[in-house]
């Protein structure tokens, strides 16, 4: 018997790891390695902490149970998210998709804004072949290696 919201098919249920079947996970579908890390990894960590006398030996029982509770809580939250998303009307989903699409195009720029401040006629050539605009800002010359400051020669 599967539930209406289950994401795992009935045929695949028997091939799922024991950890996922015992917890009754429906939306979180961890693989074998992840289930091994969830259970045996939690037990090994608890044993190491107990051997180092950082926690009592009760942690060997409590830590795997706490990890299992967190995994089950994650499954319950995932179920709520899926159910909530299913209740959103199709019109809202389309509007959201339109908002998330990147906009590609060209912005219109007025002709008065295309000219640089000072215009092309106000640029001048200083001694040494350095070009400067009306504000005195020097531009890089192809034959010179550095940018000059306005007051330098």
C-alpha atoms as a printed R data frame, in Angstrom:
    type eleno elety resid chain resno      x      y       z
1   ATOM     1    CA   UNK     A     1  0.000  0.000   0.000
2   ATOM     2    CA   UNK     A     2  1.437  3.337  -1.025
3   ATOM     3    CA   UNK     A     3  0.203  6.761  -0.099
4   ATOM     4    CA   UNK     A     4 -1.078  9.206  -2.681
5   ATOM     5    CA   UNK     A     5  1.869 11.578  -2.221
6   ATOM     6    CA   UNK     A     6  4.569  8.931  -2.242
7   ATOM     7    CA   UNK     A     7  7.391  9.505  -4.703
8   ATOM     8    CA   UNK     A     8  8.720  5.935  -4.555
9   ATOM     9    CA   UNK     A     9  6.990  3.316  -6.680
10  ATOM    10    CA   UNK     A    10  5.704  0.124  -5.021
11  ATOM    11    CA   UNK     A    11  8.049 -2.093  -7.066
12  ATOM    12    CA   UNK     A    12 11.065 -0.075  -5.960
13  ATOM    13    CA   UNK     A    13 10.053 -0.086  -2.283
14  ATOM    14    CA   UNK     A    14 11.558 -3.505  -1.576
15  ATOM    15    CA   UNK     A    15 14.918 -2.440  -3.055
16  ATOM    16    CA   UNK     A    16 15.211  0.595  -0.793
17  ATOM    17    CA   UNK     A    17 17.638  0.440   2.151
18  ATOM    18    CA   UNK     A    18 16.264 -0.889   5.423
19  ATOM    19    CA   UNK     A    19 16.915  2.437   7.151
20  ATOM    20    CA   UNK     A    20 14.631  4.297   4.713
21  ATOM    21    CA   UNK     A    21 11.926  1.632   4.952
22  ATOM    22    CA   UNK     A    22 11.969  1.568   8.776
23  ATOM    23    CA   UNK     A    23 11.640  5.354   8.957
24  ATOM    24    CA   UNK     A    24  8.915  5.296   6.305
25  ATOM    25    CA   UNK     A    25 10.610  7.952   4.191
26  ATOM    26    CA   UNK     A    26  8.480  9.022   1.248
27  ATOM    27    CA   UNK     A    27 10.058 12.189  -0.115
28  ATOM    28    CA   UNK     A    28 13.652 11.892   1.010
29  ATOM    29    CA   UNK     A    29 15.173  8.960  -0.841
30  ATOM    30    CA   UNK     A    30 18.677  8.305   0.542
31  ATOM    31    CA   UNK     A    31 20.825  5.682  -1.126
32  ATOM    32    CA   UNK     A    32 22.642  2.825   0.535
33  ATOM    33    CA   UNK     A    33 25.812  4.751   1.332
34  ATOM    34    CA   UNK     A    34 23.901  7.633   2.864
35  ATOM    35    CA   UNK     A    35 21.801  5.281   4.980
36  ATOM    36    CA   UNK     A    36 25.013  3.595   6.129
37  ATOM    37    CA   UNK     A    37 26.410  6.963   7.157
38  ATOM    38    CA   UNK     A    38 23.191  7.952   8.905
39  ATOM    39    CA   UNK     A    39 23.022  4.858  11.084
40  ATOM    40    CA   UNK     A    40 26.398  3.179  11.348
41  ATOM    41    CA   UNK     A    41 28.200  6.513  11.135
42  ATOM    42    CA   UNK     A    42 26.158  7.894  14.023
43  ATOM    43    CA   UNK     A    43 26.840  4.771  16.080
44  ATOM    44    CA   UNK     A    44 30.578  4.940  15.330
45  ATOM    45    CA   UNK     A    45 30.692  8.636  16.218
46  ATOM    46    CA   UNK     A    46 28.842  7.997  19.481
47  ATOM    47    CA   UNK     A    47 31.215  5.141  20.365
48  ATOM    48    CA   UNK     A    48 34.252  7.325  19.663
49  ATOM    49    CA   UNK     A    49 32.851 10.140  21.781
50  ATOM    50    CA   UNK     A    50 32.070  7.699  24.588
51  ATOM    51    CA   UNK     A    51 35.554  6.138  24.425
52  ATOM    52    CA   UNK     A    52 37.075  9.612  24.630
53  ATOM    53    CA   UNK     A    53 34.852 10.156  27.682
54  ATOM    54    CA   UNK     A    54 33.339 13.278  26.154
55  ATOM    55    CA   UNK     A    55 29.808 11.850  26.526
56  ATOM    56    CA   UNK     A    56 28.266  9.041  28.498
57  ATOM    57    CA   UNK     A    57 27.546  5.643  26.974
58  ATOM    58    CA   UNK     A    58 23.898  6.607  26.564
59  ATOM    59    CA   UNK     A    59 24.995  8.613  23.532
60  ATOM    60    CA   UNK     A    60 25.529  5.345  21.625
61  ATOM    61    CA   UNK     A    61 21.749  4.874  21.769
62  ATOM    62    CA   UNK     A    62 20.645  8.494  21.680
63  ATOM    63    CA   UNK     A    63 22.733  9.808  18.766
64  ATOM    64    CA   UNK     A    64 21.431  7.372  16.084
65  ATOM    65    CA   UNK     A    65 17.878  8.009  17.301
66  ATOM    66    CA   UNK     A    66 18.444 11.781  17.087
67  ATOM    67    CA   UNK     A    67 19.833 11.436  13.548
68  ATOM    68    CA   UNK     A    68 16.850  9.294  12.533
69  ATOM    69    CA   UNK     A    69 14.474 11.889  13.997
70  ATOM    70    CA   UNK     A    70 16.157 14.645  11.973
71  ATOM    71    CA   UNK     A    71 15.959 12.580   8.770
72  ATOM    72    CA   UNK     A    72 12.266 11.892   9.382
73  ATOM    73    CA   UNK     A    73 11.657 15.579  10.150
74  ATOM    74    CA   UNK     A    74 13.349 16.470   6.863
75  ATOM    75    CA   UNK     A    75 10.998 14.055   5.079
76  ATOM    76    CA   UNK     A    76  7.949 15.622   6.739
77  ATOM    77    CA   UNK     A    77  9.087 19.135   5.765
78  ATOM    78    CA   UNK     A    78  9.677 17.976   2.175
79  ATOM    79    CA   UNK     A    79  6.137 16.565   2.118
80  ATOM    80    CA   UNK     A    80  4.693 19.879   3.289
81  ATOM    81    CA   UNK     A    81  6.632 21.769   0.623
82  ATOM    82    CA   UNK     A    82  5.374 19.451  -2.129
83  ATOM    83    CA   UNK     A    83  1.773 19.688  -0.942
84  ATOM    84    CA   UNK     A    84  1.953 23.470  -0.701
85  ATOM    85    CA   UNK     A    85  3.461 23.733  -4.176
86  ATOM    86    CA   UNK     A    86  0.704 21.507  -5.558
87  ATOM    87    CA   UNK     A    87 -1.932 23.904  -4.211
88  ATOM    88    CA   UNK     A    88 -0.534 26.896  -6.096
89  ATOM    89    CA   UNK     A    89 -2.777 27.563  -9.096
90  ATOM    90    CA   UNK     A    90 -1.320 27.062 -12.548
91  ATOM    91    CA   UNK     A    91 -1.738 30.767 -13.305
92  ATOM    92    CA   UNK     A    92  0.524 31.671 -10.388
93  ATOM    93    CA   UNK     A    93  3.105 29.112 -11.495
94  ATOM    94    CA   UNK     A    94  3.156 30.627 -14.992
95  ATOM    95    CA   UNK     A    95  3.540 34.131 -13.555
96  ATOM    96    CA   UNK     A    96  6.426 32.953 -11.369
97  ATOM    97    CA   UNK     A    97  8.108 31.283 -14.343
98  ATOM    98    CA   UNK     A    98  7.797 34.501 -16.365
99  ATOM    99    CA   UNK     A    99  9.335 36.514 -13.542
100 ATOM   100    CA   UNK     A   100 12.288 34.128 -13.249
101 ATOM   101    CA   UNK     A   101 13.160 34.146 -16.965
102 ATOM   102    CA   UNK     A   102 16.102 36.368 -17.868
103 ATOM   103    CA   UNK     A   103 15.249 39.420 -19.894
104 ATOM   104    CA   UNK     A   104 17.391 39.922 -22.957
105 ATOM   105    CA   UNK     A   105 17.156 43.068 -25.007
106 ATOM   106    CA   UNK     A   106 18.559 46.513 -25.623
107 ATOM   107    CA   UNK     A   107 17.951 49.631 -23.637
108 ATOM   108    CA   UNK     A   108 17.136 52.810 -25.509
109 ATOM   109    CA   UNK     A   109 19.720 55.501 -24.928
110 ATOM   110    CA   UNK     A   110 18.886 59.101 -25.823
111 ATOM   111    CA   UNK     A   111 21.261 60.674 -28.355
112 ATOM   112    CA   UNK     A   112 22.225 63.385 -25.878
113 ATOM   113    CA   UNK     A   113 23.477 60.746 -23.447
114 ATOM   114    CA   UNK     A   114 25.690 59.084 -26.055
115 ATOM   115    CA   UNK     A   115 28.218 61.876 -26.023
116 ATOM   116    CA   UNK     A   116 30.931 61.770 -23.410
117 ATOM   117    CA   UNK     A   117 31.190 64.660 -20.970
118 ATOM   118    CA   UNK     A   118 33.153 67.366 -22.720
119 ATOM   119    CA   UNK     A   119 32.510 65.835 -26.143
120 ATOM   120    CA   UNK     A   120 35.072 64.601 -28.642
121 ATOM   121    CA   UNK     A   121 36.058 68.126 -29.660
122 ATOM   122    CA   UNK     A   122 37.237 69.018 -26.171
123 ATOM   123    CA   UNK     A   123 39.947 66.349 -26.029
124 ATOM   124    CA   UNK     A   124 43.427 67.635 -26.700
125 ATOM   125    CA   UNK     A   125 46.884 66.254 -27.239
126 ATOM   126    CA   UNK     A   126 49.493 67.261 -24.699
127 ATOM   127    CA   UNK     A   127 53.239 67.323 -25.284
128 ATOM   128    CA   UNK     A   128 54.610 63.811 -25.588
129 ATOM   129    CA   UNK     A   129 51.557 62.558 -27.485
130 ATOM   130    CA   UNK     A   130 49.349 62.143 -24.397
131 ATOM   131    CA   UNK     A   131 45.636 62.799 -24.889
132 ATOM   132    CA   UNK     A   132 43.639 64.576 -22.195
133 ATOM   133    CA   UNK     A   133 40.045 65.720 -21.982
134 ATOM   134    CA   UNK     A   134 38.772 69.112 -20.810
135 ATOM   135    CA   UNK     A   135 39.077 68.034 -17.158
136 ATOM   136    CA   UNK     A   136 42.792 67.336 -17.577
137 ATOM   137    CA   UNK     A   137 42.461 63.557 -17.252
138 ATOM   138    CA   UNK     A   138 45.165 61.887 -19.294
139 ATOM   139    CA   UNK     A   139 44.542 58.709 -21.193
140 ATOM   140    CA   UNK     A   140 46.918 55.880 -21.858
141 ATOM   141    CA   UNK     A   141 49.134 56.316 -24.850
142 ATOM   142    CA   UNK     A   142 49.916 53.138 -26.824
143 ATOM   143    CA   UNK     A   143 53.664 53.864 -26.767
144 ATOM   144    CA   UNK     A   144 53.810 54.720 -23.043
145 ATOM   145    CA   UNK     A   145 53.789 52.102 -20.286
146 ATOM   146    CA   UNK     A   146 51.869 53.917 -17.548
147 ATOM   147    CA   UNK     A   147 48.898 56.169 -16.971
148 ATOM   148    CA   UNK     A   148 49.935 59.719 -16.138
149 ATOM   149    CA   UNK     A   149 48.536 61.984 -13.484
150 ATOM   150    CA   UNK     A   150 47.195 65.331 -14.729
151 ATOM   151    CA   UNK     A   151 49.948 67.381 -13.076
152 ATOM   152    CA   UNK     A   152 52.904 65.238 -14.230
153 ATOM   153    CA   UNK     A   153 55.068 65.862 -17.241
